[in-house]
Amino acid sequence: MEKPKIAILSETIIGYGSPQVPTFATALAEHYGVKPVVYGPFHEIGPKRELYPLIDIQIISLKTPAWKPLGRAEYMIKLADKLNKLQPEIIVAFCTYTLPALKRLKYKPKKIIYYSLETLSNYQQREVFLNRNLANLFDVVIYPEFNRAALDGGKCLLLNRPVVMMYNSVHRKACADSVLPAGQRNGRIIHPGSIAYEVTFAGYFLDERSSRYPLDIYGIVYGEELKKAVADMTGNVRYLGIVDEKTLAEVRRDYSWGIVTWNPDTENGRLAAPNKLFDYISSGVPIIAAPHPQAVELIKKYGCGLVMPDWSYESFLWTIEEALKISKSEHYKQYVDGCIRALKEEVSWDDQFGKFLAIFEGDSVQPPS
């Protein structure tokens, strides 16, 4: 396929969340020598266009916020209109959220890629039937985690489609060259991302017993009550606000450890496929992870972190104490080296996009790997 028109359907703010969207779009731009159009819904925080010069980010204005049902419906209608006018040969639909736009297409694209970043547990049952209804349109389905591919692929009758499992890593192998030496870290622990009581255990950071640990929190705080509690934190725990991906990458490399934990009460939480896990690895920052399957697999394989025995607060504190002891010892360098080895051998973006191309442009249908 030569010089195809490409459209990317996103539900997030480009430059602040789901870095797979601009990274995948940029990779397609480089591969095909074109400038893909990336559509996104309006948000008060505008996209970071300057970070992604190879893609054309177009924001669709909405009367209702995109996260509300009416806002989603409005976005899908306007998005379909854009697609029908542009008629791109390749469409990449991110998440089940964007799939309704495909129902309104008045032409047949040459290729449709479904990038299933989230589990279906985030959606109502009718969305499963939407996936099933569109299944035969998908030329490739991408999942970020093996168990998600098996569960959601089975629910949505997608396992007969070409499937690829791509880690949520957007970092090139070359990042290993800029990892800060183990002996030059700041001795602190970082936790970036959304901050909420139930989903990301905000209470763990607010607990008075945590105040003696060197914890730094970045990201959006949800709820007025939690915002006040975070503002009133004392001791060694610090909230350092919201930063874009470029700034976060710059500060992350200084940290000694990074935390990965979600509430496992949903499939999306238990089977987490977190960006931050791979962000840490790319920066050579060893991981403190709850026992999410993907984190456990990579930490055991490469020795790039510690796994909490369970999701309890006591387990959280115990693992932090172990990590701080290690960071003051001669063994800490082994954990940093484990991160570098993981990036060079398996989890880089180079390897992930290569897996996609092998299926997208290859002749064989492969199972999740």
Buried (B, 14 or more C-beta within 10 A) or exposed (E): EEEBBBBBBBBBBBBBBBBBBBBBBBBBBEBBEBBBBBBBBBBEEBBBBEBBEBBBBBBBEBEEBBEEEEBBBBBBEBBBBBBEEBBBBBBBBBBBBBBBBBEEBEEEBEBBBBBBBBBBBBBEEEBBEBBEBBBEBBBBBBBBBBBBBBBBBEBBBBBEBBBBBBBBBBBBBEBBEEBBEBEEBBEBBBBBBEBBBEBBBBBBBBBEEBBEBBBBBBBBBBEEEBBEBBEEBEEBBBBEEEBEBEEBBEBBBBBBBBBBBBBBEBBBBBBBBBBBBBBBBBBBBBBBBBBBBBBBEBBEEBBBBBBBEEBEEEBBBBBBEEBBEBBEEEEBEBBBBBBBBBBBEBBBBBBBBEBBBEBBEEEEEEEBE
